[in-house]
Amino acid sequence: MYYLSRNSAKKYEDVGSTMLNNAFGGVLFLLLLFTSSYFGTIFYMFPCLPILFVAPKTGRLILEGWVGLWEHFSVAILEFVVGTKIVITGDSIRPGEWSLLLMNHRTRLDWLFFWSVLIRFIPMRSLKVILKAGLEMVPGAGWAMQLGRYIFLKRSWAEDKFMLSETFDYMMSGSSTYQILLFPEGTDFRPESLAKSDQFAVANGLPKFEYVLHPRMTGFLYIVDKMRQGNCLDAVYDITVGYPINTPQGELNIAKGDFPRALHFHIDRYSAGSIPHSADKLSQWCLDLWVQKEQRLKDFYKTGDFSRLAPRADACSISGYLYILYLFSLVFWVATVVYSFVLVYKHVVVLIYVVIVSLFFLIVGRVFGGLNKLELKLVKMRNEKFSSVKPKK
């Protein structure tokens, strides 16, 4: 593991120091995320499912909007309440384009913290994160991510290739543009994963890394090729995340109040036309990014920031529309949680409804692998039915 020097750490002594930056705040953060996602899925998203299957494009926009609003709530708590500082250097992430976002996987929660970056650049509904299978079964948050069309992989290429193909075909058939977040390293940075990365490096004559893991190329190459085939790749973004003080490896660390004092993100944009086409050259291009990322992080943990580029003043502050958005999200979701508990407590009918909907999600997860997979099956059946109907002469 690596840490800032004492002198570099001094600049963060007063950053992120709030009354809720402790174990109480950590437990409260997790409880609010769970209860808001749980009740939001049951009372706001579940009633929209008929629209999804009757009018898929309209239903998808509505569901993605709800998921995006819930993601705003997480960001609002992290920045507005806990006080985590967001620092962004490099390029902007452009809205309205199809893009693949490549990021080092320092902790299990990088994708959640990355919402703080995207909320400053693009509509949150357009983000699709590629995560490890199993997370979609978590009640509340996992159900919301299913409905938000996140992509869950099992690390079995035969199954994952099919899932990626079906999902991208579905997404690319519509008029919306999406940003796909991929962690090419495949797992978060831990001593055991670093040891495996070193073994891979030795076996393949590659340099050992100290701050990142070697990227896995199979999924990356397939996704780039798939997006290119659909004419749905405008850019690839290389994103480096650094944690100067406190690196919460997972949910347990957050429960203990180990919030990151600050989150640093460096972004480099590469247009699709500047990226190699052949698999060998594209693999080397990605590896070169990781070599640069290794050096960038090595410098980062000496200085405490990506000091070669000044932070974007327009992207790092909480002001204007962000202030209003955070405040609205906090009020809306806290009110939702409180009112939901009141309804469940006072009305048996509401309690029965909550139980039935919960059972629905659990059964669909057990039988079909989640609503995201059921959606793909039903939409495919619907399209095949319409395509089989011959027009009258």
ZALUMSE-105371 format. One record per residue (C-alpha): residue number from 1; x, y, z. Coordinates in nm, 3 decimals. Layout:
BEGIN
- NUM  X  Y  Z
...
This chain:
BEGIN
- 1  0.000  0.000  0.000
- 2  0.108  0.359  -0.041
- 3  0.049  0.679  0.152
- 4  0.123  1.048  0.123
- 5  0.428  1.193  0.287
- 6  0.365  1.388  0.608
- 7  0.423  1.724  0.436
- 8  0.187  1.639  0.148
- 9  -0.079  1.518  0.390
- 10  -0.087  1.851  0.580
- 11  -0.289  2.019  0.303
- 12  -0.578  1.781  0.379
- 13  -0.587  1.820  0.755
- 14  -0.901  2.035  0.746
- 15  -1.057  1.881  0.434
- 16  -1.359  1.658  0.485
- 17  -1.375  1.728  0.858
- 18  -1.745  1.745  0.944
- 19  -1.964  1.619  1.227
- 20  -2.067  1.322  1.013
- 21  -1.718  1.216  0.904
- 22  -1.714  0.934  1.161
- 23  -1.867  0.593  1.228
- 24  -2.211  0.743  1.291
- 25  -2.193  0.928  0.960
- 26  -2.070  0.615  0.783
- 27  -2.357  0.400  0.906
- 28  -2.603  0.681  0.830
- 29  -2.462  0.714  0.476
- 30  -2.508  0.343  0.405
- 31  -2.854  0.332  0.563
- 32  -2.974  0.629  0.362
- 33  -2.841  0.480  0.039
- 34  -3.006  0.146  0.113
- 35  -3.344  0.277  0.227
- 36  -3.368  0.542  -0.046
- 37  -3.283  0.289  -0.319
- 38  -3.518  0.030  -0.167
- 39  -3.822  0.253  -0.133
- 40  -3.738  0.440  -0.454
- 41  -3.732  0.114  -0.648
- 42  -4.060  -0.004  -0.496
- 43  -4.266  0.317  -0.504
- 44  -4.119  0.509  -0.800
- 45  -3.955  0.262  -1.039
- 46  -4.163  -0.056  -1.012
- 47  -4.487  0.119  -1.123
- 48  -4.305  0.225  -1.442
- 49  -4.228  -0.133  -1.552
- 50  -4.543  -0.170  -1.767
- 51  -4.434  0.135  -1.966
- 52  -4.093  -0.027  -2.023
- 53  -4.246  -0.337  -2.182
- 54  -4.517  -0.155  -2.381
- 55  -4.301  0.139  -2.496
- 56  -3.937  0.040  -2.426
- 57  -3.774  0.370  -2.522
- 58  -4.011  0.581  -2.311
- 59  -3.994  0.340  -2.020
- 60  -3.616  0.332  -2.034
- 61  -3.594  0.712  -2.024
- 62  -3.821  0.725  -1.719
- 63  -3.636  0.452  -1.529
- 64  -3.295  0.595  -1.612
- 65  -3.419  0.933  -1.491
- 66  -3.520  0.785  -1.153
- 67  -3.188  0.604  -1.116
- 68  -3.002  0.923  -1.205
- 69  -3.194  1.117  -0.941
- 70  -3.100  0.855  -0.681
- 71  -2.733  0.879  -0.786
- 72  -2.755  1.255  -0.725
- 73  -2.852  1.177  -0.365
- 74  -2.534  0.973  -0.305
- 75  -2.319  1.254  -0.444
- 76  -2.503  1.513  -0.234
- 77  -2.438  1.321  0.088
- 78  -2.072  1.263  0.003
- 79  -1.990  1.622  -0.087
- 80  -2.259  1.832  0.077
- 81  -2.285  1.651  0.411
- 82  -1.964  1.452  0.461
- 83  -1.750  1.723  0.302
- 84  -1.538  1.516  0.061
- 85  -1.349  1.747  -0.173
- 86  -1.359  1.674  -0.547
- 87  -1.060  1.776  -0.760
- 88  -1.065  1.728  -1.137
- 89  -0.779  1.790  -1.381
- 90  -0.749  1.739  -1.754
- 91  -1.028  1.718  -2.009
- 92  -1.403  1.753  -1.977
- 93  -1.636  1.459  -2.040
- 94  -1.854  1.570  -2.326
- 95  -2.229  1.514  -2.313
- 96  -2.421  1.379  -2.609
- 97  -2.156  1.137  -2.732
- 98  -2.097  0.763  -2.710
- 99  -1.786  0.708  -2.504
- 100  -1.594  0.438  -2.320
- 101  -1.449  0.543  -1.985
- 102  -1.141  0.350  -1.866
- 103  -1.048  0.383  -1.499
- 104  -0.805  0.225  -1.255
- 105  -0.986  0.022  -0.987
- 106  -0.834  0.140  -0.657
- 107  -1.130  0.041  -0.433
- 108  -1.463  -0.142  -0.456
- 109  -1.639  0.195  -0.447
- 110  -1.458  0.384  -0.725
- 111  -1.766  0.372  -0.949
- 112  -1.985  0.525  -0.677
- 113  -1.735  0.804  -0.607
- 114  -1.701  0.868  -0.980
- 115  -2.061  0.989  -0.987
- 116  -1.924  1.313  -0.839
- 117  -1.734  1.371  -1.163
- 118  -2.009  1.282  -1.407
- 119  -2.272  1.495  -1.236
- 120  -2.062  1.798  -1.335
- 121  -2.048  1.709  -1.704
- 122  -2.329  1.483  -1.828
- 123  -2.681  1.369  -1.740
- 124  -2.643  1.088  -1.487
- 125  -2.900  0.875  -1.668
- 126  -2.653  0.818  -1.952
- 127  -2.395  0.638  -1.737
- 128  -2.370  0.258  -1.759
- 129  -2.120  0.087  -1.531
- 130  -1.975  -0.259  -1.591
- 131  -1.959  -0.438  -1.255
- 132  -1.909  -0.783  -1.107
- 133  -2.215  -1.009  -1.119
- 134  -2.387  -1.051  -0.785
- 135  -2.414  -0.682  -0.702
- 136  -2.739  -0.663  -0.898
- 137  -2.901  -0.895  -0.641
- 138  -2.846  -0.655  -0.350
- 139  -3.197  -0.541  -0.241
- 140  -3.261  -0.178  -0.322
- 141  -2.937  -0.057  -0.477
- 142  -2.888  -0.370  -0.688
- 143  -3.248  -0.358  -0.809
- 144  -3.208  0.009  -0.901
- 145  -2.891  -0.068  -1.098
- 146  -3.075  -0.346  -1.283
- 147  -3.342  -0.097  -1.385
- 148  -3.071  0.157  -1.471
- 149  -2.930  -0.092  -1.725
- 150  -2.593  -0.139  -1.553
- 151  -2.398  -0.434  -1.695
- 152  -2.299  -0.724  -1.468
- 153  -2.034  -0.977  -1.572
- 154  -1.957  -1.322  -1.429
- 155  -1.592  -1.345  -1.540
- 156  -1.685  -1.634  -1.768
- 157  -1.609  -1.508  -2.116
- 158  -1.866  -1.726  -2.296
- 159  -2.147  -1.588  -2.078
- 160  -2.006  -1.237  -2.056
- 161  -1.960  -1.208  -2.432
- 162  -2.325  -1.299  -2.486
- 163  -2.440  -1.049  -2.221
- 164  -2.225  -0.769  -2.367
- 165  -2.347  -0.843  -2.720
- 166  -2.715  -0.845  -2.623
- 167  -2.685  -0.536  -2.404
- 168  -2.493  -0.325  -2.654
- 169  -2.723  -0.428  -2.940
- 170  -3.018  -0.313  -2.729
- 171  -2.860  0.016  -2.624
- 172  -2.734  0.098  -2.972
- 173  -3.076  0.036  -3.125
- 174  -3.217  0.348  -2.959
- 175  -3.153  0.718  -3.007
- 176  -2.984  0.784  -2.670
- 177  -2.609  0.814  -2.622
- 178  -2.432  0.647  -2.332
- 179  -2.106  0.661  -2.141
- 180  -1.977  0.313  -2.047
- 181  -1.752  0.289  -1.741
- 182  -1.512  -0.006  -1.760
- 183  -1.244  -0.114  -1.512
- 184  -0.999  -0.303  -1.737
- 185  -0.808  -0.432  -1.433
- 186  -1.108  -0.650  -1.352
- 187  -1.080  -0.622  -0.974
- 188  -0.995  -0.365  -0.710
- 189  -0.638  -0.297  -0.595
- 190  -0.539  -0.524  -0.304
- 191  -0.214  -0.698  -0.204
- 192  -0.340  -1.032  -0.338
- 193  -0.456  -0.881  -0.669
- 194  -0.124  -0.697  -0.705
- 195  0.061  -1.028  -0.652
- 196  -0.142  -1.188  -0.933
- 197  -0.074  -0.886  -1.154
- 198  0.300  -0.926  -1.088
- 199  0.283  -1.295  -1.179
- 200  0.110  -1.206  -1.505
- 201  0.375  -0.941  -1.578
- 202  0.664  -1.184  -1.520
- 203  0.501  -1.457  -1.731
- 204  0.447  -1.216  -2.023
- 205  0.766  -1.012  -2.002
- 206  0.584  -0.697  -1.891
- 207  0.686  -0.438  -1.630
- 208  0.561  -0.484  -1.274
- 209  0.332  -0.213  -1.142
- 210  0.318  -0.072  -0.792
- 211  0.014  0.158  -0.811
- 212  -0.211  -0.015  -1.065
- 213  -0.289  -0.366  -1.188
- 214  -0.226  -0.493  -1.538
- 215  -0.537  -0.438  -1.754
- 216  -0.722  -0.736  -1.898
- 217  -0.764  -0.696  -2.271
- 218  -1.036  -0.942  -2.380
- 219  -1.339  -0.745  -2.265
- 220  -1.186  -0.410  -2.356
- 221  -1.108  -0.519  -2.712
- 222  -1.454  -0.668  -2.759
- 223  -1.636  -0.359  -2.631
- 224  -1.436  -0.121  -2.851
- 225  -1.498  -0.341  -3.155
- 226  -1.868  -0.377  -3.073
- 227  -1.916  -0.002  -3.032
- 228  -1.728  0.065  -3.355
- 229  -1.943  -0.185  -3.546
- 230  -2.253  0.001  -3.429
- 231  -2.097  0.337  -3.515
- 232  -2.136  0.422  -3.146
- 233  -1.788  0.521  -3.033
- 234  -1.698  0.887  -3.035
- 235  -1.422  0.887  -2.773
- 236  -1.233  0.689  -2.511
- 237  -1.152  0.857  -2.181
- 238  -0.859  0.753  -1.966
- 239  -0.943  0.836  -1.603
- 240  -0.705  0.811  -1.309
- 241  -0.838  0.826  -0.954
- 242  -0.621  0.907  -0.654
- 243  -0.704  0.901  -0.282
- 244  -0.471  1.137  -0.093
- 245  -0.614  1.076  0.256
- 246  -0.828  0.775  0.356
- 247  -0.883  0.500  0.101
- 248  -1.205  0.314  0.187
- 249  -1.156  -0.026  0.027
- 250  -1.520  -0.120  0.070
- 251  -1.850  -0.071  0.249
- 252  -1.710  -0.181  0.588
- 253  -1.458  0.104  0.580
- 254  -1.739  0.351  0.509
- 255  -1.939  0.205  0.800
- 256  -1.643  0.287  1.024
- 257  -1.647  0.647  0.900
- 258  -1.340  0.609  0.680
- 259  -1.459  0.850  0.410
- 260  -1.207  0.984  0.159
- 261  -1.105  1.338  0.259
- 262  -1.061  1.420  -0.108
- 263  -1.099  1.250  -0.444
- 264  -0.870  1.342  -0.732
- 265  -0.960  1.252  -1.091
- 266  -0.740  1.315  -1.393
- 267  -0.912  1.283  -1.733
- 268  -0.760  1.245  -2.080
- 269  -0.988  1.229  -2.384
- 270  -0.895  1.040  -2.701
- 271  -1.114  1.072  -3.008
- 272  -1.221  0.742  -3.164
- 273  -1.029  0.823  -3.480
- 274  -0.699  0.847  -3.289
- 275  -0.727  0.497  -3.143
- 276  -0.567  0.197  -3.322
- 277  -0.794  -0.053  -3.497
- 278  -0.597  -0.377  -3.490
- 279  -0.624  -0.586  -3.173
- 280  -0.248  -0.598  -3.114
- 281  -0.200  -0.224  -3.150
- 282  -0.509  -0.148  -2.943
- 283  -0.382  -0.377  -2.665
- 284  -0.047  -0.201  -2.667
- 285  -0.222  0.136  -2.665
- 286  -0.418  0.039  -2.354
- 287  -0.104  -0.097  -2.184
- 288  0.074  0.231  -2.261
- 289  -0.209  0.417  -2.087
- 290  -0.153  0.205  -1.778
- 291  0.223  0.268  -1.787
- 292  0.148  0.642  -1.790
- 293  -0.111  0.592  -1.516
- 294  0.147  0.414  -1.298
- 295  0.384  0.711  -1.327
- 296  0.104  0.961  -1.271
- 297  0.002  0.789  -0.948
- 298  0.363  0.755  -0.836
- 299  0.396  1.133  -0.866
- 300  0.055  1.181  -0.704
- 301  0.150  1.001  -0.385
- 302  0.458  1.218  -0.355
- 303  0.279  1.552  -0.394
- 304  -0.080  1.481  -0.293
- 305  -0.231  1.592  -0.624
- 306  -0.196  1.570  -0.999
- 307  0.012  1.888  -0.978
- 308  0.121  1.917  -1.340
- 309  -0.225  2.045  -1.431
- 310  -0.426  2.297  -1.229
- 311  -0.769  2.181  -1.107
- 312  -1.065  2.290  -1.314
- 313  -1.222  2.568  -1.108
- 314  -1.552  2.530  -1.290
- 315  -1.569  2.158  -1.216
- 316  -1.458  2.133  -0.854
- 317  -1.676  2.379  -0.664
- 318  -2.030  2.332  -0.532
- 319  -2.216  2.636  -0.654
- 320  -2.503  2.745  -0.875
- 321  -2.708  2.459  -1.013
- 322  -2.505  2.196  -0.824
- 323  -2.594  2.356  -0.492
- 324  -2.962  2.356  -0.582
- 325  -2.946  2.002  -0.721
- 326  -2.774  1.866  -0.409
- 327  -3.019  2.041  -0.179
- 328  -3.319  1.916  -0.376
- 329  -3.183  1.559  -0.381
- 330  -3.127  1.559  -0.006
- 331  -3.473  1.691  0.073
- 332  -3.650  1.469  -0.180
- 333  -3.488  1.138  -0.082
- 334  -3.487  1.195  0.294
- 335  -3.857  1.286  0.270
- 336  -3.914  0.974  0.060
- 337  -3.750  0.751  0.322
- 338  -3.937  0.907  0.616
- 339  -4.276  0.908  0.441
- 340  -4.227  0.549  0.321
- 341  -4.164  0.426  0.674
- 342  -4.475  0.611  0.792
- 343  -4.688  0.456  0.516
- 344  -4.560  0.106  0.585
- 345  -4.616  0.147  0.960
- 346  -4.968  0.291  0.936
- 347  -5.119  0.101  0.642
- 348  -5.122  -0.277  0.615
- 349  -5.207  -0.254  0.246
- 350  -4.884  -0.061  0.182
- 351  -4.684  -0.316  0.382
- 352  -4.835  -0.599  0.175
- 353  -4.751  -0.408  -0.145
- 354  -4.389  -0.365  -0.034
- 355  -4.360  -0.736  0.047
- 356  -4.513  -0.840  -0.288
- 357  -4.286  -0.612  -0.491
- 358  -3.981  -0.729  -0.294
- 359  -4.074  -1.090  -0.364
- 360  -4.118  -1.001  -0.731
- 361  -3.760  -0.870  -0.754
- 362  -3.624  -1.170  -0.563
- 363  -3.808  -1.420  -0.782
- 364  -3.713  -1.248  -1.107
- 365  -3.353  -1.244  -0.987
- 366  -3.367  -1.614  -0.906
- 367  -3.545  -1.726  -1.224
- 368  -3.414  -1.486  -1.490
- 369  -3.098  -1.344  -1.331
- 370  -3.248  -0.999  -1.282
- 371  -3.485  -0.754  -1.448
- 372  -3.209  -0.636  -1.679
- 373  -3.192  -0.985  -1.833
- 374  -3.571  -1.023  -1.836
- 375  -3.597  -0.689  -2.016
- 376  -3.358  -0.807  -2.287
- 377  -3.558  -1.127  -2.335
- 378  -3.896  -0.951  -2.356
- 379  -3.774  -0.674  -2.586
- 380  -3.614  -0.933  -2.814
- 381  -3.938  -1.135  -2.823
- 382  -4.135  -0.817  -2.895
- 383  -3.905  -0.720  -3.183
- 384  -3.916  -1.071  -3.331
- 385  -4.296  -1.069  -3.312
- 386  -4.321  -0.736  -3.495
- 387  -4.062  -0.836  -3.755
- 388  -4.250  -1.159  -3.827
- 389  -4.570  -0.971  -3.914
- 390  -4.574  -0.931  -4.290
- 391  -4.725  -0.611  -4.429
- 392  -5.043  -0.651  -4.628
- 393  -5.013  -0.617  -5.001
